[in-house]
Amino acid sequence: MIGVNKVILVGNVGKNPDVVTFPSEGAAPVKKASFPLATTETRRSRDNERVEITEWHSVVCWRGLADVAERILTKGAQVYIEGRLQSRTWEDKEGNKRHVTEVVADNLLLLSNRQRNDDNAAHNNPLMDILNADTEPLGDLPF
């Protein structure tokens, strides 16, 4: 039987990504970025009052996607995440058994970036730097 493990989330980054680089023998080091993501759903209660329900997800990005997450994600940014669920179990230092389920991201798309309300916010955005970068003129194109 074939199974499908696919997750699509749209939510807000709970804090700036935590980035760890693991050394690798004879190859480039491997980078991991992890961050919490909040998804909020609005429902109506029995009293017809609007109720917001927020669910928190642990998201992990590896290698090149970790580089992207480190450069563009900030707390409060709205992001689209596509990936898969992965569960891990381990023992902590005190011998307690721990269990976590994470979303391992395969794709990440920044939808908005809620930055600090200072005048330098646009200057600290790597995407804006790319979009505003001076490029060489293309000259006469044959088409």
N, C-alpha and C positions, 0 to 999 in steps of 0.2 A: 504494500500500500504506500502511496506517495503522500508525503505531508507538506504542508505549507507553513512557514514561520515568517510572517511579514507584519511589520508594524509601521503605521504612518501616524505621526503626531504633529500637531501644530500647537505651539505654546510659547511661553516666555521663559527665558533663561533665568534660573534662580540666583546664580552667582557666576562670576567670571570663571572660565574653565581652569581646573587644576591640571597642570601639565607635568608629566614625568617622562624622562628619556632613559631608555634601557640600553646599556651597551651591548653590542653584538660583535662577536669575534669575526674578523675578516669582512665585515659588511657594515653598511651605514647603521648608526644607532636607530632604534625603533622608538617612536614617540607615541604617547598615549595622553589624550585629553579627556577629562570627565567633568560632567556638570549636571546639576539638577534641572529638570524641565517641568514647569507647571502647566497643566492643561485645565481649563476651567469650563464647566458646562453649566448652563442656566436652565433651571426647571421651575415649574409652578408647584407650590405646596398645596395641600388639601384646602387651605384657607385662601387659595389663589394669590399667595404672596410669592414674589420672585425670590428664588433661592439659588445661590451660586455654590457649586460643588467643585473644589479644586483637588486634582489628583497630582501627586508628585512622582516623577519618573527619573531614574538614574540613567544617564546617557553616556556612552563611551565611544570615542573616536580614535582610530589607530592610524599611524603613519602619515600619509599626505593629508588626509582629512583632519587629523589632529593638528597639523600645521595651520590649516585653514581656520579651524575652530579657535585656535590660540590667537590668530591675527584679527579675526572679525567679530567674535562673540563677546558681548559684555552683558552684565546683569541687566535684565529687563528687555533685552532684544527679543523680538518675535521671530521664531524660526520654524521652518518645516524640516522634519526629520523623517527619514525613511531607513528602515533597518530590520533587525531581527531580535527576538528575545533570547537571552542567554542566562542561565542560572548557574551559580557557583556555590559550593559549600566548603568551608574551611574551619580550622580551629584557631581561636585567637590566643594571645599570650597567656591568658588565664585558663586556657583549656576549654573555653566555652565554644560550642558548635555554632557557627554563624552561617547564614544563608542569605543570598542576595539575588535578585533578578534584575538584569540590566538590559537596556536597549543598546545593541551594538549598531552604530550608525553606518550605513553604506552611502548615504546621500544626505547633504545638508544644504538648505537654501535659506539665506537671510531674507526675511520678509520686511522687517523694519528694525530700526536700531534706536531704542530709547536711551539716549546718552544723557550725560549730565547737562544741566541747563546753564552751561557757561558759553561764552563766545567762542571758545576754542573747540567746541564739540565737533564741528565740521572738519577742523584741521586734524583731529585725532582719529578720523575714520579712514582705515586703509582702503575701503572701496571708493571713497571720494577721491583719495590720492590717485588711484588708478584711472578713474574716469576723467579727472582734471589734468592728467599728465600731458606734458607737451609731446606731441608726436611729430615725426618728420613728415613734411608734405609728400604726398604720393606722386606728384607730378602728373604728366599726361598719361592717363590710363587708356589702353586700347579698347575699352568697352564703355 
